[in-house]
Each structure stands twice: as C-alpha cells, then as structure tokens.
C-alpha cells in the first residue's frame, strides 16, 4: 500500500470513529435532514474554516481539524440521504448506518486513487486555503444543482460534489498531520 492510501485510511479511521461515537450518542437523527439541509450544514463548516483561516483566530474551542472531519462525515451523510431519501424518523440501526458509511468512504477512496493517478498527487502541492475554497465552490455548485431540482445539462451531479468535498477534506487532514511539529 502506498503512502497516500495509508494516510487516507488513517484520516478515514479518525472520521469513522467520531461518526460512530456520535451515532451511538444521537442515533441516526440526521436521517430527517433534507438534502438542502445537509449541504447547508457542510457550508457552515467550510465557511467557519475560511473564517478561521482569514482571521487567524478561533473563539470557539474547535479548530479547522474538527471542521474537516465534520465535512467528511456530513458528506457521507449526504450520500446516504441521496441513496435512501430523507426520513421522518431515525430509521437506521447503528450497524446499517456504519455499513453505508463504510461503502461511501470506500467509494471516496477509490475515486481519490483514480484521480491521484491522473493528477500525480497535485493536491500535495496545494495550499490548505485552496482546499477550503474548492470545498466552498463545490457547495455552491451543489446548491445550484439542488435549486435546479437535481438536473444538470453537462455537469456531474450532487454525489460527485459530495465525494470531492470528502476528498479535499481528507487531503486537508493529511496535510495537517504532516505539518505537526513532531513530524
């Protein structure tokens, strides 16, 4: 396994661990979210990252790392909601929710590997702020597609945008880990 695959798996494991703990605390309460609400939740997280990057300070005791993890997890929630549709109740068991989570995380990793091959790991030369801006761009694209009732003329759909948001967030998590002083 190459370095990027290992780093992706490490970041995915951290995200999955938090998703699992919150799932046990809250159940799949997110099942009631309509697609637009999932997109808006991701927007809030990405916008906060940009605010912290721009201002250089955070007044809430959670930093960029926790927001990137949240984007990964809400991105997967978005993909699950696209597959199942939203529900009026918390209708998923922990086991089924984790099965779906693992399915979409693997699909994100497979997409990352294919794009990494074609782009020669260009993401490693990008700045953290670019990941944030690209995630925000993907959110605005998703909002436009949602406003168009999911129809596009030539572009990829909402799912492709969620996958890209997930992967840019994982890249950010990998970069942050690499930039730790003890590395």
GIQUICOR-V697564 format. One record per run of one state. SS is the DSSP state (~ for helix, > for strand, _ for the rest). FROM is the first residue (numbers start at 0). LEN is the number of residues. If there is no record, write none. Layout:
# GIQUICOR-V697564
SS | FROM | LEN
SS | FROM | LEN
This chain:
# GIQUICOR-V697564
_ | 0 | 2
~ | 2 | 24
_ | 26 | 2
~ | 28 | 4
_ | 32 | 2
~ | 34 | 21
_ | 55 | 8
~ | 63 | 21
_ | 84 | 9
~ | 93 | 26
_ | 119 | 2
~ | 121 | 4
_ | 125 | 2
~ | 127 | 20
_ | 147 | 10
~ | 157 | 21
_ | 178 | 5
